[in-house]
Amino acid sequence: MKESKFQHPLGILKWNEKLIISDSYNHKLKIIEGDLVSNFIGIGTPGHEDSKDFSKVKFNDPSGMCILNDYLYVADTNNHCIRCIDLIQNLCSTVEFKLKSEENEEKFIYLESLNCQENEKIQFKMIINLPIGCHLNETAPSKWKINSSKGKIEAFKINSCLLNVECEFTKEIQLKCQIYYCSNELCLMKELLFKIKTQIGKEKEMRIFQFSFDK
């Protein structure tokens, strides 16, 4: 035990009278049984590799852990993912998260139409207000896409974000936003889908849209 070396161990939990340690900067999980410390899972070099052989698994800064029904879940920090360890089958896999929508159809929120002049660029502003007590997660930057063109959030506020949008003339604008935000308790992601019809008008119109959502 005295000769064992860890580098920035962050997580510890008990399993079958043993202790599992996430040895973060050594990119391994180690196990303590009595006075014996041994490597449990991980090759020791940073990477992202799943395997049925624990000695071939690669982590990149593993940290927090929890166990549920003989499945060990590990926050693989620098791989930005959750790894699932089957402690019975000795299998490591990466957890996949999928957005669920009813009948697999995207649900769009329809906003008021815009007047614009043909063959000219369309401009509008979109203000998205977060739930009360929440703020944008600056470590996981929110992103948005308009039709086939990508863009980024122009400005941040305490509880909202401002999109200053400019796009080529089109009969319908589709704005897709992924908003990463946090409360005092946890961090979440919200996907918002908007559609805006455009129509030819006598004068070009600069409109500000506002939208608020609950948790």
HELIX and SHEET records of a PDB file:
HELIX    1   1 SER A   24  ASN A   26  5                                   3    
HELIX    2   2 PHE A   54  LYS A   56  5                                   3    
HELIX    3   3 THR A   77  ASN A   79  5                                   3    
HELIX    4   4 GLU A  102  ASN A  104  5                                   3    
SHEET    1   A 4 PRO A   9  TRP A  15  0                                        
SHEET    2   A 4 LYS A  18  ASP A  23 -1                                        
SHEET    3   A 4 LYS A  28  GLU A  33 -1                                        
SHEET    4   A 4 LEU A  36  ILE A  41 -1                                        
SHEET    1   B 4 PRO A  62  LEU A  68  0                                        
SHEET    2   B 4 TYR A  71  ASP A  76 -1                                        
SHEET    3   B 4 CYS A  81  ASP A  86 -1                                        
SHEET    4   B 4 LEU A  91  THR A  94 -1                                        
SHEET    1   C 4 ILE A 109  CYS A 116  0                                        
SHEET    2   C 4 CYS A 187  ILE A 200  1                                        
SHEET    3   C 4 GLU A 172  CYS A 182 -1                                        
SHEET    4   C 4 HIS A 135  LEU A 136 -1                                        
SHEET    1   D 5 ILE A 109  CYS A 116  0                                        
SHEET    2   D 5 CYS A 187  ILE A 200  1                                        
SHEET    3   D 5 GLU A 172  CYS A 182 -1                                        
SHEET    4   D 5 LYS A 143  ILE A 146 -1                                        
SHEET    5   D 5 SER A 149  GLY A 151 -1                                        
SHEET    1   E 4 ALA A 155  PHE A 156  0                                        
SHEET    2   E 4 SER A 160  CYS A 167 -1                                        
SHEET    3   E 4 ILE A 122  ASN A 129 -1                                        
SHEET    4   E 4 ARG A 207  SER A 212  1                                        
END                                                                             
